[in-house]
Amino acid sequence: MSFLGETGIAKMINQMSASLADGNFLQVIGTPLMIAIACVLLYLAIVKKFEPLLLLPIAFGMLLTNLPMEFSQKLMHPQFFVDDGSGVGEFIDGGINIQKIVSEGGLLDLLYLGVKLGIYPPLIFLGIGVMTDFAPLISNPKSLLLGAAAQLGVFAAFLIALVLGALGLGFDVKDAASIGIIGGADGPTAIYVTKTLAPRLLPAIAIAAYSYMALIPVIQPPIMRLMTTKKSRSVVMEQLRPVSKTERILFPIIVTIVVALIVPDAVSLVGMLMLGNLAKESGVVDRISKTMQNELMNIVTIFLGTTVGATATADTFLNSQTLGIIALGLIAFCFSTFGGLLLGNIMYKVTGGKVNPLIGSAGVSAVPMAARVSQVEGQKENPSNFLLMHAMGPNVAGVIGSAVAAGVFLAMFK
């Protein structure tokens, strides 16, 4: 009898009964609903292959933290990351109760420190840098403008969130900045900004960012066809010029210096991105660059995804703000695609039809998915058209652009 009382089913029934007696209806349905949401995300990651590298650990982390038993409470203690004003414990970084985490924290508490202290996102950028080829951007510097134009969604969503906050939805300026950065189509950047400005929104923003990144092949094509003509989509662009090794090596060094001088708050992300790229392009640290790209990147991805997912409990996730964030995330992606295509159309006109405007939609940071969408849409109109390398220029520029936008928000609102 005592064994049956210790099972997870018995604990869930007791927990739901106690919540029902207290009138906490959200808590009654919250646990089963969050487990169901976690299972849906696992289905999307495994069966539909929507950003599985991060959506799978995020979903499983959500599953772990919502298990209806004491086990989940031993893994993660969200209260250890909020200063309750009691003065009990040693707090660092504005609210991390390091004393409690060390003495009583579970596995996910310890791993979540990498998110709260801003360690994981820059390390993700380090790995991305090794895997990124900046040659298309170096060969065609105008691509940088397309990457900048595609950040329109970041600032559009930011302004809309501010308006909704003023209307009573509960978003302040820091929340709005965190929501806006979803438009950059860069999950690590969204997490990096949100953990500093609006940590309570981290689960919803992370899940929205990665879900919409996976849906780029669905979201972008209708906007691309709406904003371009058959003639402009058929444009075959001139072959890019070769890029020397000297240019490849100098590029990450110069970008790091320029960003540090203009937006120092973006250096944590851009600096790591460029360090990874320099390690690859220099050719003198092959063993280190392979570690950055493979083992380190994979380990950090597991830790980041699982711990971010573990913050998604019923109390933090099941509310009207989450629905607002999901809607604003979609708006941000649409505006980012619109911004890139708008400038792409302008370039098409200015150059007398030498630039295919479809490459503008690749200005979002989702590398290389957005560039592939440009390639697919271009080949639908002209099977002999190969836009992939041309679209990679704005695509990698978008990575830099989203990091710079994040630095601007952090400099203004942290």
C-alpha positions, 0 to 999 in steps of 0.5 A: 500500500505504501508503495502505491502511495509513492507512485507518480500517479498517486502523487499527481492525483494528490497534487491535483486534489490539493490544487482543486481544493485551493481553487487553483484550476490552472494547476489542476490542468497545468501539469497534464497540459504541459506534458501534452505540449512537450509531447507535441514538440517532441513529435515535431522534432522527431517526426517532422524534423522541425529544428530537432537539434534544439527542439528535442532537448527543449521539449524533453527538458519541458517534460522533465520539469513538469513530471507530476512527482517530487523527482522533477522538483529535485531537478530544477528549482526556479525559485533559486534564480529569483531574489525573493527579498528575504536576504537568505543566501548569497546572490549573484548576477541580480538574483541567482542564489548561488548558495542554495544552488550549490547546496540543494540544487539539482542537475538542471539547476547547475546546468541552467547557470550557463544560461543565466550567466550568459555562457551558452549562447556565445559558445553556440556562436563560436561553433556557428562561426566555424561552420559559416563561410563569409566568402559570399558576403566578402565577395558582395558587400552589398549583401550586408545591407540586405542583412540589415534590412531583414532586421526590420521585424526585430524593431517592428515587433518591439514597437508592437509589443510596446503598444500592446503593453500600454494597452494592458497586456503586461509587456514593459520595454525590456519584455518588448526588446526580448520579444522583438529579437525573435525577428532576427531568426536566431535562437541563441541571440533571443535566449541571450537577450531574454535571460538578461532583460526578461527571464520570466519570458524565456520559455515562451520566447525560446520555443517561439524562436526555434519553432518559427525558424523551423517554419521558414520554408512555410512562412517565407514563400507566400511573402516572397511571391507576393512581393516579387514578379515572375520576371524578377524571380527569374533573374540570373545573377553574375557569378561571385568573384573568388575571395582570397585567403587573406580576405577571409582571415582579415574579415573576422578580425576587422568585424570584431574591431568595428563592432567593439567600437560601435556596439560593445554589448554585441561583442560577446556574440559577434566576437565568439562568432568571428573567433570560430570563423578565424580558427577555421579560415586560418588553417593553423588550429584544425584540431581546435576548430573541429572541437568547436564545430562538433564536440563543444557545439553539441554539448552546449546545444544539449545543455542549452536546450534542456535547461531552457525547456525546463523553465517552461512550467504551467505557471510561466508558460500557460498565460495570455502573454505566451499567446501574445509572444507566439503571435508577435514572433510570427509578425516579427518573422513576416516583417523581417522577410518583408524588409529584406525583400523590400530592399532586394526590390530596390536593388533590382531596380537600381541595378537595372535587373542584375539583383534577384530580389529573392535573396533579400528574404535570406537576410534573416539569421537562419543559416542556411535554411533561409538561403535554401528557400531563396534558391528553391523559389528562384528555381521554380521560375527558372530551373537554370537559376542558382541563387544559393551562394548569392543568398548566403551573403545576406544570410550570414550578414543576418547573423551579424545583424541580429547580434548587433540588434541584440547588442543595441537592446542590451546597451539601451535597456539592461 
